Amino acid sequence: MSSLSIGQLARRCGLAPSAIRYYEKSGLLPRALRVSRQRRYGLEMVGRLRLLQVAREAGFTIRETRAFLSGFPETTRPAIRWQTLAKRKLVEISSQIERLERMKRLLESGFRCSCLSMEECARIIGDQK
């Protein structure tokens, strides 16, 4: 069985070794075997890390990614797991998009104000609510 050091695995996946240690500590990767106190990983970890990268790029948190990997009965197919979590994430993203659109409109409004001081501005805004 071929094994990779943490540095070799990191380079192969385009990650920092610290990210791999973090994933291991977070429970997203199984604890690595140790040979002379050095972490050693099987080639199957390349696929596992790439799967974690896809989940991260989709915006899944560590907790959501952990649920994707081990939060379902073992017989649940990956596509069903993904679709279940994606439905929740899409609701969250829609809410974020609405909030960002409100922020954008406010920023683009130019904050046209003729107040001479922050106190005057705060008083006028306070009176509007």
C-alpha positions, 0 to 999 in steps of 0.5 A, a space after each residue: 500500500 502506497 502512502 503519502 506524507 502530509 506534505 505530499 498529500 497537501 501538494 497533490 490536493 493544493 492545500 496547506 498541511 495545516 488544512 489537512 491537520 485541521 480536517 483531521 482534528 475536526 473529524 472530517 478525516 480519519 486519524 492518520 497512521 504514524 510512521 516514525 511520528 510522521 503522519 502517513 496517508 493512503 492514496 484514497 485520502 486524495 479523493 476524500 480531500 477533494 470531496 471536502 474541497 467541493 463541500 467547502 466551495 459549495 459553502 458548507 460549514 465544517 458541521 454541514 460537511 461532517 453531516 454529509 460524510 457521517 450524519 446519515 445512515 450509511 446506506 444513504 447515497 451521496 447524492 441524496 445526502 448532498 440534495 438534503 443539505 443543499 436544500 437547506 443551504 440554498 434557503 440560507 443563501 437566498 436569505 443572504 442574497 436578499 440581505 446583500 441586495 439591501 446593503 447594495 441599495 443602501 450603499 448606492 443611495 449615496 447617503 445624500 445628507 446635508 447635516 453639519 454634524 454626526 449628532 444632527 444626522 443621528 437625531 434626524 435619522 432617529 426621528 424617522 423611525 
